[in-house]
Structure formats: C-alpha cells, structure tokens
Amino acid sequence: MGNSLSCCLCPNASPKLGRRRGSAEPDCESEVYKAAAGNAVAVAPAAATVEPAELDFAGGEGHHLQHISDREMPEDLALEPNPSDHPRASTIFLSKSQTAVRQKKKSNHLNHVSPGQLTKKYNSCSTIFLDDSIVRQPNLRTTLKRMTLAIYYHIKNRDADRSLDIFDERLHPLTREKIPEEYFEHDPEHEFIYRFVHTLFSAALLTADCAVVTLVYLERLLTYAEIDICPTNWKRIVLGAILLASRLWDDDAVRDVEYSQILKDVTVEDMNEMERHVLELLHFNINVPFSVYAKYYFDLRSLAHDNNLNVLFTPLTKQRARNYEAISRLCDDEYKDVCRAAMRRSFSADHFIGIRRSNAILS
C-alpha cells in the first residue's frame, strides 16, 4: 500500500525510444515489481549512462517506430509544424495579435479606461443571436475585415524586413504615379489594407472562402520563403496570394488579363511572373485541407472578438434555421456522394484484382 509505480523508473518505458539491452543495463522491471510485492518502497536502480552512440534507431531491429504524423511532415518541419499545412498548429496571425491585445488590455486597466457601452448580445433560452457567417458560406465583408486585420498584425509585428525583389513595390510598382519614399517607411493602417483587398474582391467577384484560402497561402508563403510582409512588399504578396487562391478555389476563376484591367498599370507579364514565383516558393503545395480551412476560419472569428470588430448579430428566425438546415443537409449529401464514389472505386479495384487472380488460377 502506498507504493507508486511509474514508467519513468525504467529507461525502457518509452515505446518510441528503443535501447540496446546488454549487461550494463539492469532489468529494472523485475526489481521494481519485487519491491512492490514486498510492500517496500520501490527505488529505481541506477542505470548506466548510455552514450548517444549506444542508442539504436535502426529500423532493422524494430525497436524504434516512427509516429505517423512525423512520417507525413518534412524533416525540417517535424519539430515545428507549419500552421498552413497542419490543423493542430496555431495560426501565425493569431499569435502575433495576442501581444497587442494583451498590451491594450493592460493599458486600459492601468489608465482606468472604461470599456464603454456593451454592444455584444448574448443568447437566452428564447432567443439565439447569430451573425450571417457559417464556415461553408462566410459573409464577404466580415471575412475581408478579419482577413485584412490578420495581415495588419503580420506587418505590424513582423520580425524583420526580409523580402524578395519580385515582391518589392519599389522595383515593380503597381501604379505609374510617383510614390514618395516616406510611403514605404510607415506601416499601413488596417482600413487602408481593407480598401485595397476589398477593391480586388469586388471587381473580380471573388467569394469569402477565397479570402480565407488567400490568408492560408500568404502564411505558407512567408514560412516557406522565409520572408516578412512589410510596407515595401505587402501589396504584391497579397496580390500574388489572391491570384493563386482565385484561380484554384473560385468556380469562375478570373484570368490575369482581367486583373490587369482592374490594376490598369500592371502588365499581364508581370502578373504571370509573380504567380509563377509564388508557386515555386510554395513548392507547388497548393493543397488546403478542410481542417486547415476551418482552423483559419475560426481563428479569424477569435481575432475579431479579441479586437472588438463590429459584427452584426441578429436573432435566429425560423426561416434562417430552415436555410441553415438545408445547407447542412446539402453538405451531408455531398459527403455521402463522395463516400459512395470512393466505395465504388474500391469495389471496382477489388473486383478487378479478384478476376486477375481467378484467371491466374485457371491458367
């Protein structure tokens, strides 16, 4: 009674780490259980110091089994997964915004600043307040506000000013007008970023989910290329991410020729070259799993909540509830169709293999 047995007593307790058994390594398992049976305090025997060279990570003996999540990610990202690739890693923009949010709350507390009139509406037993955004059909204006706020925090809390020539607006201007050098010395405000992105989305008729994917590509580009988004390159980086997201995720993809009509001073060749560089810097990794998309969507909602972005909440009516139910039913039907198609492909493959085996036996 009172004895506590811990796997930490034995150096072989970890299933992920295989060690060579030899005379220098005592069988601590039997000694621990003998001590427990005698109602004595179990003391771990002093294990011999194992040099790094003695660790056996060879796959031939089967002691070390690599975890499946480690096998799926590149070696250089195994310790710190890229948030744009892995749904469990926290988004970069949310972590960059937390510092500013904490400083603002601390400043308000020290200066005794009143939070003002509370405008947030809370649910009750009879009334449910919702905005008009859901993960599959976000509201365009609200999503753009949140996405551009994430870009704003990327610029404001950047680590350095690393950049590439293809994104430098001083080398590749988006307008023929002379831009003063002071323009590149100050961080753009959130409203200025929003107007630039909103103009592109409105003119190209892009959807809100394209904005979420644009942010995924932007953070993936910053991580893969090891660059920072700063006053000299933010427009071209955002434009390159929008070009790629609209081409791959929008049903009616806008061609570069049409973008050149929106940005009249930018040539089609310049857009093609920038898009090619973005693809190469992403290593042509343009896949965005739905789990990653959902993570970015909900982190954008958290970002808006932390920064008190005004979002219109209205009561849930019967008609809205029916619409949400219809959307949910449609998504379920699409998922079932995908599963049935996968099962048919699997059955066809198994049937084909069975026929091949039967013919081999008969012959």
SERO-874059 format. One record per residue (C-alpha): residue in one letter; x, y, z. Coordinates in nm, 3 decimals, decimal comma, m for minus. Each point is the difference from the previous one (the first is absolute). Example, Ala and Ser with C-alpha at 12.3 -4.5 7.8 and 13.67 -1.06 7.14 Angstrom:
<pt r="A" u="1,230" v="m0,450" w="0,780"/>
<pt r="S" u="0,137" v="0,344" w="m0,066"/>
END
This chain:
<pt r="M" u="0,000" v="0,000" w="0,000"/>
<pt r="G" u="0,120" v="0,348" w="m0,071"/>
<pt r="N" u="0,250" v="m0,111" w="m0,261"/>
<pt r="S" u="m0,008" v="0,193" w="m0,328"/>
<pt r="L" u="0,130" v="m0,163" w="m0,313"/>
<pt r="S" u="0,103" v="0,233" w="m0,278"/>
<pt r="C" u="0,111" v="m0,079" w="m0,351"/>
<pt r="C" u="0,271" v="0,260" w="0,050"/>
<pt r="L" u="0,183" v="m0,245" w="0,227"/>
<pt r="C" u="0,102" v="m0,207" w="m0,294"/>
<pt r="P" u="0,204" v="0,144" w="m0,286"/>
<pt r="N" u="m0,180" v="m0,236" w="m0,240"/>
<pt r="A" u="m0,345" v="0,129" w="0,091"/>
<pt r="S" u="m0,039" v="0,224" w="m0,302"/>
<pt r="P" u="m0,139" v="m0,194" w="m0,297"/>
<pt r="K" u="0,151" v="0,247" w="m0,247"/>
<pt r="L" u="0,360" v="m0,038" w="0,116"/>
<pt r="G" u="0,176" v="m0,329" w="m0,053"/>
<pt r="R" u="0,318" v="m0,085" w="0,192"/>
<pt r="R" u="0,237" v="m0,290" w="m0,030"/>
<pt r="R" u="m0,026" v="m0,248" w="0,281"/>
<pt r="G" u="0,333" v="m0,106" w="0,139"/>
<pt r="S" u="0,176" v="m0,087" w="0,320"/>
<pt r="A" u="0,043" v="0,369" w="0,087"/>
<pt r="E" u="m0,379" v="0,048" w="0,014"/>
<pt r="P" u="m0,173" v="m0,176" w="0,294"/>
<pt r="D" u="m0,349" v="m0,144" w="m0,021"/>
<pt r="C" u="m0,166" v="0,271" w="0,203"/>
<pt r="E" u="m0,350" v="m0,130" w="m0,069"/>
<pt r="S" u="0,047" v="m0,319" w="0,203"/>
<pt r="E" u="0,169" v="0,186" w="0,288"/>
<pt r="V" u="m0,278" v="0,259" w="0,020"/>
<pt r="Y" u="m0,275" v="m0,258" w="0,012"/>
<pt r="K" u="0,187" v="m0,210" w="0,256"/>
<pt r="A" u="0,025" v="0,308" w="0,222"/>
<pt r="A" u="m0,371" v="0,069" w="m0,050"/>
<pt r="A" u="m0,092" v="m0,358" w="0,091"/>
<pt r="G" u="0,192" v="0,029" w="0,323"/>
<pt r="N" u="m0,188" v="0,320" w="0,096"/>
<pt r="A" u="0,322" v="0,193" w="m0,004"/>
<pt r="V" u="0,085" v="0,332" w="m0,159"/>
<pt r="A" u="0,106" v="m0,060" w="m0,356"/>
<pt r="V" u="0,323" v="0,171" w="m0,088"/>
<pt r="A" u="0,121" v="0,013" w="m0,356"/>
<pt r="P" u="0,340" v="m0,158" w="m0,047"/>
<pt r="A" u="0,268" v="0,229" w="m0,131"/>
<pt r="A" u="0,009" v="m0,060" w="m0,371"/>
<pt r="A" u="0,329" v="0,019" w="m0,175"/>
<pt r="T" u="0,060" v="0,311" w="m0,198"/>
<pt r="V" u="m0,087" v="m0,065" w="m0,361"/>
<pt r="E" u="0,202" v="0,191" w="m0,252"/>
<pt r="P" u="m0,174" v="0,140" w="m0,306"/>
<pt r="A" u="0,188" v="m0,249" w="m0,214"/>
<pt r="E" u="m0,165" v="m0,287" w="0,187"/>
<pt r="L" u="m0,352" v="0,105" w="m0,095"/>
<pt r="D" u="m0,141" v="m0,228" w="m0,264"/>
<pt r="F" u="m0,225" v="0,170" w="m0,250"/>
<pt r="A" u="0,048" v="m0,260" w="m0,270"/>
<pt r="G" u="m0,318" v="m0,121" w="m0,159"/>
<pt r="G" u="0,135" v="m0,350" w="m0,038"/>
<pt r="E" u="m0,047" v="m0,098" w="0,366"/>
<pt r="G" u="m0,348" v="0,157" w="0,019"/>
<pt r="H" u="0,057" v="0,177" w="0,334"/>
<pt r="H" u="m0,064" v="0,352" w="m0,131"/>
<pt r="L" u="m0,333" v="0,054" w="m0,176"/>
<pt r="Q" u="m0,040" v="0,345" w="m0,151"/>
<pt r="H" u="m0,334" v="0,165" w="0,067"/>
<pt r="I" u="m0,225" v="0,040" w="m0,303"/>
<pt r="S" u="m0,025" v="0,378" w="0,044"/>
<pt r="D" u="0,381" v="0,021" w="m0,010"/>
<pt r="R" u="0,009" v="m0,202" w="m0,320"/>
<pt r="E" u="m0,251" v="0,224" w="m0,174"/>
<pt r="M" u="0,180" v="0,330" w="0,061"/>
<pt r="P" u="0,340" v="0,105" w="m0,137"/>
<pt r="E" u="0,300" v="m0,046" w="0,226"/>
<pt r="D" u="0,063" v="0,374" w="0,036"/>
<pt r="L" u="m0,360" v="0,054" w="0,114"/>
<pt r="A" u="m0,027" v="m0,301" w="0,231"/>
<pt r="L" u="0,071" v="0,196" w="0,319"/>
<pt r="E" u="m0,200" v="0,310" w="m0,094"/>
<pt r="P" u="m0,285" v="m0,078" w="m0,244"/>
<pt r="N" u="m0,107" v="0,263" w="m0,247"/>
<pt r="P" u="m0,346" v="0,132" w="0,100"/>
<pt r="S" u="m0,102" v="0,029" w="m0,364"/>
<pt r="D" u="0,058" v="m0,374" w="m0,044"/>
<pt r="H" u="m0,096" v="m0,153" w="0,335"/>
<pt r="P" u="m0,332" v="0,063" w="0,176"/>
<pt r="R" u="0,149" v="m0,047" w="0,349"/>
<pt r="A" u="0,256" v="0,283" w="m0,033"/>
<pt r="S" u="m0,118" v="0,344" w="0,108"/>
<pt r="T" u="m0,030" v="0,267" w="m0,267"/>
<pt r="I" u="0,275" v="0,259" w="m0,021"/>
<pt r="F" u="m0,228" v="0,303" w="m0,023"/>
<pt r="L" u="m0,184" v="m0,092" w="0,320"/>
<pt r="S" u="0,322" v="m0,034" w="0,198"/>
<pt r="K" u="0,127" v="0,333" w="m0,138"/>
<pt r="S" u="m0,321" v="0,172" w="0,103"/>
<pt r="Q" u="m0,002" v="m0,132" w="0,357"/>
<pt r="T" u="0,287" v="0,228" w="0,105"/>
<pt r="A" u="m0,180" v="0,312" w="m0,117"/>
<pt r="V" u="m0,328" v="m0,112" w="0,159"/>
<pt r="R" u="0,169" v="m0,063" w="0,337"/>
<pt r="Q" u="0,176" v="0,337" w="m0,012"/>
<pt r="K" u="m0,326" v="0,177" w="m0,081"/>
<pt r="K" u="m0,183" v="m0,169" w="0,287"/>
<pt r="K" u="0,285" v="0,079" w="0,237"/>
<pt r="S" u="0,006" v="0,365" w="m0,110"/>
<pt r="N" u="m0,375" v="0,033" w="0,045"/>
<pt r="H" u="0,025" v="m0,153" w="0,346"/>
<pt r="L" u="0,283" v="0,228" w="0,111"/>
<pt r="N" u="m0,164" v="0,312" w="m0,141"/>
<pt r="H" u="m0,343" v="m0,100" w="0,133"/>
<pt r="V" u="m0,152" v="0,018" w="m0,345"/>
<pt r="S" u="m0,365" v="m0,098" w="m0,003"/>
<pt r="P" u="m0,093" v="m0,270" w="m0,253"/>
<pt r="G" u="m0,292" v="0,218" w="m0,104"/>
<pt r="Q" u="m0,347" v="m0,116" w="m0,080"/>
<pt r="L" u="m0,029" v="m0,373" w="m0,039"/>
<pt r="T" u="m0,133" v="m0,074" w="m0,347"/>
<pt r="K" u="0,045" v="m0,376" w="m0,004"/>
<pt r="K" u="m0,324" v="m0,193" w="0,015"/>
<pt r="Y" u="m0,025" v="m0,324" w="0,194"/>
<pt r="N" u="m0,220" v="m0,301" w="m0,058"/>
<pt r="S" u="m0,289" v="m0,085" w="0,228"/>
<pt r="C" u="m0,244" v="m0,287" w="0,028"/>
<pt r="S" u="m0,239" v="0,157" w="m0,250"/>
<pt r="T" u="0,237" v="0,189" w="m0,232"/>
<pt r="I" u="0,317" v="m0,101" w="m0,182"/>
<pt r="F" u="0,217" v="0,272" w="m0,156"/>
<pt r="L" u="0,207" v="m0,094" w="m0,303"/>
<pt r="D" u="0,190" v="0,183" w="m0,269"/>
<pt r="D" u="m0,051" v="m0,086" w="m0,364"/>
<pt r="S" u="0,327" v="m0,192" w="m0,035"/>
<pt r="I" u="0,043" v="m0,375" w="0,008"/>
<pt r="V" u="0,314" v="m0,194" w="m0,075"/>
<pt r="R" u="m0,117" v="m0,107" w="m0,347"/>
<pt r="Q" u="m0,157" v="0,334" w="m0,093"/>
<pt r="P" u="0,176" v="0,287" w="0,181"/>
<pt r="N" u="m0,117" v="0,356" w="m0,036"/>
<pt r="L" u="0,226" v="0,179" w="m0,248"/>
<pt r="R" u="0,031" v="0,340" w="0,169"/>
<pt r="T" u="0,050" v="m0,147" w="0,347"/>
<pt r="T" u="0,255" v="m0,253" w="m0,122"/>
<pt r="L" u="0,197" v="0,267" w="m0,187"/>
<pt r="K" u="0,005" v="0,218" w="0,312"/>
<pt r="R" u="0,142" v="m0,289" w="0,202"/>
<pt r="M" u="0,244" v="m0,114" w="m0,267"/>
<pt r="T" u="0,145" v="0,348" w="m0,053"/>
<pt r="L" u="0,031" v="0,043" w="0,378"/>
<pt r="A" u="0,211" v="m0,317" w="0,003"/>
<pt r="I" u="0,220" v="0,149" w="m0,275"/>
<pt r="Y" u="0,027" v="0,322" w="0,201"/>
<pt r="Y" u="0,136" v="m0,190" w="0,301"/>
<pt r="H" u="0,242" v="m0,187" w="m0,226"/>
<pt r="I" u="0,143" v="0,333" w="m0,116"/>
<pt r="K" u="m0,008" v="0,171" w="0,338"/>
<pt r="N" u="0,163" v="m0,283" w="0,198"/>
<pt r="R" u="0,241" v="m0,128" w="m0,264"/>
<pt r="D" u="0,337" v="m0,135" w="0,111"/>
<pt r="A" u="0,209" v="0,171" w="m0,269"/>
<pt r="D" u="m0,026" v="0,145" w="m0,351"/>
<pt r="R" u="0,109" v="m0,300" w="m0,205"/>
<pt r="S" u="m0,137" v="0,013" w="m0,352"/>
<pt r="L" u="0,050" v="m0,105" w="m0,361"/>
<pt r="D" u="0,038" v="0,226" w="m0,303"/>
<pt r="I" u="m0,308" v="m0,142" w="m0,172"/>
<pt r="F" u="m0,218" v="0,134" w="0,284"/>
<pt r="D" u="0,175" v="0,334" w="0,046"/>
<pt r="E" u="m0,237" v="0,277" w="m0,105"/>
<pt r="R" u="0,289" v="0,239" w="m0,049"/>
<pt r="L" u="0,134" v="m0,225" w="m0,276"/>
<pt r="H" u="m0,338" v="m0,112" w="m0,134"/>
<pt r="P" u="m0,249" v="0,280" w="0,071"/>
<pt r="L" u="m0,373" v="m0,062" w="m0,032"/>
<pt r="T" u="m0,061" v="0,354" w="m0,124"/>
<pt r="R" u="0,177" v="0,240" w="m0,232"/>
<pt r="E" u="m0,036" v="0,284" w="0,246"/>
<pt r="K" u="0,310" v="0,102" w="0,190"/>
<pt r="I" u="m0,011" v="m0,148" w="0,349"/>
<pt r="P" u="0,189" v="0,198" w="0,265"/>
<pt r="E" u="0,263" v="m0,188" w="0,197"/>
<pt r="E" u="m0,175" v="0,090" w="0,325"/>
<pt r="Y" u="m0,285" v="m0,228" w="m0,106"/>
<pt r="F" u="0,220" v="m0,306" w="0,053"/>
<pt r="E" u="0,121" v="0,113" w="0,342"/>
<pt r="H" u="m0,333" v="m0,029" w="0,180"/>
<pt r="D" u="m0,220" v="m0,301" w="0,062"/>
<pt r="P" u="m0,337" v="0,017" w="m0,179"/>
<pt r="E" u="m0,312" v="0,032" w="0,211"/>
<pt r="H" u="m0,261" v="m0,271" w="0,013"/>
<pt r="E" u="m0,256" v="0,207" w="m0,190"/>
<pt r="F" u="0,247" v="0,066" w="m0,283"/>
<pt r="I" u="0,073" v="m0,373" w="m0,038"/>
<pt r="Y" u="m0,373" v="m0,076" w="0,005"/>
<pt r="R" u="m0,075" v="0,249" w="m0,279"/>
<pt r="F" u="0,272" v="m0,150" w="m0,222"/>
<pt r="V" u="m0,119" v="m0,360" w="0,050"/>
<pt r="H" u="m0,370" v="0,091" w="m0,018"/>
<pt r="T" u="0,056" v="0,172" w="m0,335"/>
<pt r="L" u="0,155" v="m0,314" w="m0,147"/>
<pt r="F" u="m0,268" v="m0,233" w="0,139"/>
<pt r="S" u="m0,285" v="0,225" w="m0,112"/>
<pt r="A" u="0,133" v="0,053" w="m0,352"/>
<pt r="A" u="0,086" v="m0,367" w="m0,051"/>
<pt r="L" u="m0,322" v="m0,125" w="0,170"/>
<pt r="L" u="0,194" v="m0,229" w="0,234"/>
<pt r="T" u="m0,165" v="m0,189" w="0,284"/>
<pt r="A" u="0,068" v="0,013" w="0,373"/>
<pt r="D" u="0,151" v="m0,348" w="0,023"/>
<pt r="C" u="0,258" v="0,118" w="m0,254"/>
<pt r="A" u="0,108" v="0,260" w="0,259"/>
<pt r="V" u="0,063" v="m0,271" w="0,259"/>
<pt r="V" u="0,205" v="m0,204" w="m0,249"/>
<pt r="T" u="0,192" v="0,317" w="m0,094"/>
<pt r="L" u="0,110" v="0,035" w="0,363"/>
<pt r="V" u="0,105" v="m0,367" w="0,008"/>
<pt r="Y" u="0,215" v="0,047" w="m0,311"/>
<pt r="L" u="0,144" v="0,324" w="0,140"/>
<pt r="E" u="0,119" v="m0,160" w="0,324"/>
<pt r="R" u="0,128" v="m0,303" w="m0,189"/>
<pt r="L" u="0,197" v="0,230" w="m0,231"/>
<pt r="L" u="0,153" v="0,194" w="0,290"/>
<pt r="T" u="0,104" v="m0,324" w="0,169"/>
<pt r="Y" u="0,131" v="m0,187" w="m0,303"/>
<pt r="A" u="0,187" v="0,297" w="m0,153"/>
<pt r="E" u="0,116" v="0,130" w="0,342"/>
<pt r="I" u="m0,102" v="0,358" w="m0,077"/>
<pt r="D" u="m0,194" v="0,267" w="0,186"/>
<pt r="I" u="m0,295" v="0,206" w="m0,115"/>
<pt r="C" u="0,090" v="0,366" w="0,036"/>
<pt r="P" u="m0,096" v="0,342" w="m0,149"/>
<pt r="T" u="0,207" v="m0,056" w="m0,314"/>
<pt r="N" u="m0,147" v="m0,337" w="m0,102"/>
<pt r="W" u="m0,339" v="m0,054" w="0,164"/>
<pt r="K" u="m0,207" v="0,098" w="m0,303"/>
<pt r="R" u="0,176" v="m0,233" w="m0,242"/>
<pt r="I" u="0,008" v="m0,290" w="0,248"/>
<pt r="V" u="m0,373" v="0,038" w="0,065"/>
<pt r="L" u="m0,067" v="0,033" w="m0,373"/>
<pt r="G" u="0,201" v="m0,316" w="m0,075"/>
<pt r="A" u="m0,191" v="m0,197" w="0,265"/>
<pt r="I" u="m0,333" v="0,126" w="m0,135"/>
<pt r="L" u="0,098" v="m0,093" w="m0,357"/>
<pt r="L" u="0,080" v="m0,355" w="0,106"/>
<pt r="A" u="m0,303" v="m0,043" w="0,227"/>
<pt r="S" u="m0,245" v="0,135" w="m0,256"/>
<pt r="R" u="0,139" v="m0,221" w="m0,276"/>
<pt r="L" u="m0,019" v="m0,318" w="0,206"/>
<pt r="W" u="m0,295" v="0,053" w="0,235"/>
<pt r="D" u="m0,248" v="0,221" w="m0,179"/>
<pt r="D" u="m0,251" v="m0,165" w="m0,235"/>
<pt r="D" u="0,028" v="0,286" w="m0,252"/>
<pt r="A" u="0,373" v="0,059" w="0,005"/>
<pt r="V" u="0,112" v="0,346" w="m0,104"/>
<pt r="R" u="0,278" v="0,005" w="m0,255"/>
<pt r="D" u="0,309" v="0,215" w="0,032"/>
<pt r="V" u="m0,120" v="0,207" w="m0,296"/>
<pt r="E" u="m0,309" v="0,100" w="0,198"/>
<pt r="Y" u="0,213" v="0,089" w="0,304"/>
<pt r="S" u="0,211" v="0,223" w="m0,222"/>
<pt r="Q" u="m0,319" v="0,186" w="m0,088"/>
<pt r="I" u="m0,066" v="0,052" w="0,372"/>
<pt r="L" u="0,360" v="0,109" w="0,063"/>
<pt r="K" u="0,044" v="0,195" w="m0,321"/>
<pt r="D" u="0,369" v="0,078" w="0,052"/>
<pt r="V" u="0,102" v="m0,366" w="0,053"/>
<pt r="T" u="0,085" v="m0,211" w="m0,304"/>
<pt r="V" u="m0,115" v="m0,355" w="m0,056"/>
<pt r="E" u="0,363" v="m0,114" w="m0,025"/>
<pt r="D" u="0,072" v="0,143" w="0,345"/>
<pt r="M" u="m0,296" v="m0,188" w="0,151"/>
<pt r="N" u="0,097" v="m0,324" w="m0,170"/>
<pt r="E" u="0,355" v="0,029" w="0,128"/>
<pt r="M" u="m0,113" v="0,078" w="0,354"/>
<pt r="E" u="m0,245" v="m0,292" w="0,000"/>
<pt r="R" u="0,274" v="m0,233" w="m0,125"/>
<pt r="H" u="0,234" v="0,115" w="0,278"/>
<pt r="V" u="m0,272" v="m0,054" w="0,261"/>
<pt r="L" u="m0,056" v="m0,355" w="m0,120"/>
<pt r="E" u="0,371" v="m0,076" w="0,002"/>
<pt r="L" u="0,046" v="0,147" w="0,349"/>
<pt r="L" u="m0,291" v="m0,214" w="0,122"/>
<pt r="H" u="0,169" v="m0,305" w="m0,154"/>
<pt r="F" u="m0,328" v="m0,041" w="m0,192"/>
<pt r="N" u="m0,173" v="m0,093" w="0,327"/>
<pt r="I" u="m0,341" v="0,149" w="m0,069"/>
<pt r="N" u="m0,204" v="m0,255" w="0,196"/>
<pt r="V" u="m0,214" v="0,144" w="0,281"/>
<pt r="P" u="m0,176" v="m0,272" w="0,202"/>
<pt r="F" u="m0,340" v="0,089" w="0,137"/>
<pt r="S" u="0,135" v="m0,042" w="0,355"/>
<pt r="V" u="0,257" v="0,275" w="m0,068"/>
<pt r="Y" u="m0,264" v="0,219" w="m0,164"/>
<pt r="A" u="m0,233" v="m0,041" w="0,301"/>
<pt r="K" u="0,285" v="0,082" w="0,241"/>
<pt r="Y" u="0,075" v="0,325" w="m0,181"/>
<pt r="Y" u="m0,370" v="0,089" w="m0,018"/>
<pt r="F" u="m0,055" v="m0,040" w="0,375"/>
<pt r="D" u="0,331" v="0,168" w="0,087"/>
<pt r="L" u="m0,114" v="0,299" w="m0,206"/>
<pt r="R" u="m0,318" v="0,008" w="0,207"/>
<pt r="S" u="0,211" v="m0,006" w="0,318"/>
<pt r="L" u="0,213" v="0,282" w="m0,140"/>
<pt r="A" u="m0,311" v="0,211" w="m0,062"/>
<pt r="H" u="m0,130" v="m0,070" w="0,350"/>
<pt r="D" u="0,330" v="0,095" w="0,165"/>
<pt r="N" u="0,019" v="0,326" w="m0,194"/>
<pt r="N" u="m0,367" v="0,095" w="0,041"/>
<pt r="L" u="m0,074" v="0,004" w="m0,370"/>
<pt r="N" u="m0,362" v="0,099" w="m0,050"/>
<pt r="V" u="m0,199" v="m0,300" w="m0,120"/>
<pt r="L" u="m0,374" v="0,020" w="m0,044"/>
<pt r="F" u="m0,177" v="m0,269" w="0,204"/>
<pt r="T" u="m0,369" v="m0,057" w="m0,071"/>
<pt r="P" u="m0,250" v="m0,239" w="0,159"/>
<pt r="L" u="m0,031" v="m0,344" w="m0,155"/>
<pt r="T" u="m0,335" v="m0,013" w="m0,178"/>
<pt r="K" u="m0,184" v="m0,307" w="m0,124"/>
<pt r="Q" u="0,087" v="0,081" w="m0,359"/>
<pt r="R" u="0,372" v="0,033" w="0,077"/>
<pt r="A" u="m0,011" v="m0,327" w="0,193"/>
<pt r="R" u="m0,160" v="m0,172" w="m0,300"/>
<pt r="N" u="0,267" v="0,146" w="m0,229"/>
<pt r="Y" u="0,281" v="m0,123" w="0,227"/>
<pt r="E" u="m0,165" v="m0,341" w="0,018"/>
<pt r="A" u="m0,022" v="m0,014" w="m0,379"/>
<pt r="I" u="0,367" v="0,092" w="m0,033"/>
<pt r="S" u="0,094" v="m0,267" w="0,254"/>
<pt r="R" u="m0,209" v="m0,259" w="m0,181"/>
<pt r="L" u="0,161" v="0,095" w="m0,331"/>
<pt r="C" u="0,348" v="m0,036" w="0,150"/>
<pt r="D" u="m0,094" v="m0,341" w="0,142"/>
<pt r="D" u="m0,126" v="m0,113" w="m0,340"/>
<pt r="E" u="0,322" v="0,116" w="m0,166"/>
<pt r="Y" u="0,204" v="m0,187" w="0,261"/>
<pt r="K" u="m0,207" v="m0,317" w="m0,052"/>
<pt r="D" u="0,046" v="0,025" w="m0,378"/>
<pt r="V" u="0,377" v="0,027" w="0,048"/>
<pt r="C" u="m0,003" v="m0,306" w="0,229"/>
<pt r="R" u="m0,209" v="m0,200" w="m0,247"/>
<pt r="A" u="0,234" v="0,090" w="m0,285"/>
<pt r="A" u="0,300" v="m0,106" w="0,210"/>
<pt r="M" u="m0,170" v="m0,330" w="0,086"/>
<pt r="R" u="m0,079" v="m0,065" w="m0,367"/>
<pt r="R" u="0,361" v="0,064" w="m0,096"/>
<pt r="S" u="0,117" v="m0,232" w="0,278"/>
<pt r="F" u="m0,249" v="m0,273" w="m0,105"/>
<pt r="S" u="0,103" v="0,031" w="m0,362"/>
<pt r="A" u="0,366" v="m0,036" w="0,091"/>
<pt r="D" u="m0,065" v="m0,302" w="0,226"/>
<pt r="H" u="m0,221" v="m0,159" w="m0,267"/>
<pt r="F" u="0,267" v="0,052" w="m0,264"/>
<pt r="I" u="0,266" v="m0,156" w="0,225"/>
<pt r="G" u="m0,230" v="m0,297" w="0,069"/>
<pt r="I" u="m0,052" v="m0,060" w="m0,372"/>
<pt r="R" u="0,375" v="0,013" w="m0,062"/>
<pt r="R" u="0,060" v="m0,256" w="0,276"/>
<pt r="S" u="m0,276" v="m0,231" w="m0,133"/>
<pt r="N" u="0,147" v="0,011" w="m0,349"/>
<pt r="A" u="0,347" v="m0,075" w="0,140"/>
<pt r="I" u="m0,134" v="m0,305" w="0,188"/>
<pt r="L" u="m0,191" v="m0,133" w="m0,304"/>
<pt r="S" u="0,298" v="0,042" w="m0,225"/>
END
